[in-house]
Amino acid sequence: MNEFMKAAIEEARQGLAEGGIPIGSVIEYKGSIIGRGHNRRVQKDSVILHAEMDAFENAGRQPASVYRECTLYTTLSPCPMCSGTTLLYGIPRVIIGENKTFHGSEELLHENGVEVLVLDDTECKELMASFIQGNPGLWNEDIGV
């Protein structure tokens, strides 16, 4: 596992420690992290602060030329909102820790020319399985069920 997915997992663990949903994300540009975040819907009473959205927010304003050279790392398959933001800013690659717990909008990304790689990472799956078992209502809220 590379350092960027490790950083995304660290973000997921931080979110869990804060009482939130354990999903993390980082945005990598030319070998450096320019944005990192974790799902903070619970912590911030937010409807949109999924991990990817938090990472975008923390990256700050970037020119389109920067985003076109970035890779988005996320511990869980991105939902339609997060996939749409990825497309809006032209990010060409998305590396996903796992998509067994939730299969997001990967097809939308593929259809729009984004390279998608799913790692099927055990640690990412275990984080989510444990969380969902103990918090099924919160999990269903997060995915709109």
C-alpha positions in Angstrom: 0.0 0.0 0.0 1.4 3.4 -0.9 1.8 6.4 1.4 -1.3 8.2 0.1 -3.7 5.4 0.8 -2.1 5.1 4.2 -2.8 8.8 4.8 -6.4 8.3 3.7 -6.8 5.4 6.2 -5.3 7.7 8.9 -7.9 10.2 8.1 -10.6 7.5 8.4 -9.3 6.5 11.8 -9.3 10.2 12.9 -12.9 10.5 11.8 -13.9 7.4 13.8 -12.0 8.8 16.9 -14.0 12.0 16.6 -17.3 10.0 16.7 -17.8 10.1 12.9 -17.9 7.7 10.0 -14.5 6.1 9.3 -14.0 7.2 5.7 -10.9 9.2 4.7 -9.5 10.8 1.5 -6.4 12.6 0.2 -5.7 14.5 -3.0 -2.2 13.9 -4.3 -0.4 16.3 -6.7 3.1 15.5 -8.0 4.0 13.3 -5.1 2.6 15.6 -2.3 -0.7 15.7 -0.5 -2.5 19.0 -1.3 -5.8 18.1 0.5 -6.8 15.6 3.1 -10.0 15.0 4.9 -12.4 12.6 6.5 -16.2 12.2 6.7 -17.3 15.0 9.1 -21.0 14.9 8.6 -21.6 14.0 12.3 -18.9 16.3 13.7 -20.0 19.4 11.7 -23.7 18.5 11.4 -23.2 18.7 7.7 -25.1 17.2 4.8 -22.1 17.3 2.4 -18.9 16.8 4.3 -18.0 13.3 3.0 -14.3 12.5 3.1 -13.7 13.5 -0.5 -15.5 16.8 -0.1 -13.5 17.6 3.0 -10.3 16.8 1.2 -11.4 19.2 -1.7 -12.3 21.9 0.8 -8.9 21.5 2.6 -7.0 21.6 -0.7 -8.4 25.1 -1.2 -8.7 26.9 -4.5 -6.5 25.3 -7.1 -6.3 26.0 -10.8 -7.8 23.4 -13.1 -4.3 22.6 -14.4 -3.4 21.3 -10.9 -6.5 19.2 -10.5 -5.9 17.6 -14.0 -2.6 16.2 -12.6 -4.0 14.9 -9.3 -5.0 11.5 -7.9 -7.9 11.2 -5.4 -7.4 8.5 -2.8 -10.4 7.4 -0.9 -11.0 4.5 1.5 -14.5 3.8 0.2 -16.1 4.0 -3.3 -17.2 7.6 -3.9 -20.9 8.5 -3.9 -22.5 10.5 -6.8 -21.8 13.8 -5.1 -18.1 13.1 -4.6 -17.8 11.5 -8.0 -19.4 14.6 -9.6 -17.0 16.9 -7.8 -14.1 14.7 -9.1 -15.4 15.1 -12.6 -16.1 18.8 -12.3 -12.4 19.4 -11.4 -11.1 17.0 -14.0 -9.2 14.6 -11.7 -8.0 11.8 -13.9 -7.4 9.0 -11.4 -9.3 7.7 -8.3 -7.8 5.0 -6.1 -10.4 3.3 -3.9 -9.6 1.3 -0.8 -12.7 -0.9 -1.0 -16.1 -1.0 -2.7 -17.7 -4.1 -1.1 -19.3 -2.1 1.7 -20.6 0.6 -0.7 -20.3 0.6 -4.5 -20.6 4.2 -5.4 -20.5 5.9 -8.8 -17.5 4.2 -10.2 -19.2 3.6 -13.6 -19.9 7.4 -13.9 -16.2 8.0 -13.4 -15.2 5.3 -15.9 -17.7 6.6 -18.5 -16.1 10.0 -18.2 -12.5 8.8 -18.7 -11.4 8.6 -15.1 -9.0 5.8 -14.3 -10.4 3.9 -11.3 -8.4 1.4 -9.3 -10.0 -0.6 -6.5 -7.5 -2.0 -4.0 -9.9 -4.3 -2.1 -8.0 -3.4 1.1 -8.7 -5.5 4.2 -8.1 -2.7 6.6 -10.6 -0.4 4.8 -13.2 -3.2 4.7 -12.7 -4.0 8.4 -13.0 -0.3 9.5 -16.4 0.0 7.7 -17.8 -3.4 8.7 -17.1 -2.7 12.4 -18.6 0.7 12.2 -21.7 -0.4 10.3 -22.3 -3.2 12.8 -22.3 -0.8 15.7 -24.0 2.2 13.9 -26.4 0.9 11.2 -28.7 3.9 11.5 -25.9 6.5 11.1 -24.5 4.5 8.2 -27.8 4.4 6.4 -28.2 8.1 6.9 -24.8 8.7 5.4 -25.6 6.8 2.2 -29.2 8.2 1.9 -31.1 5.1 2.9 
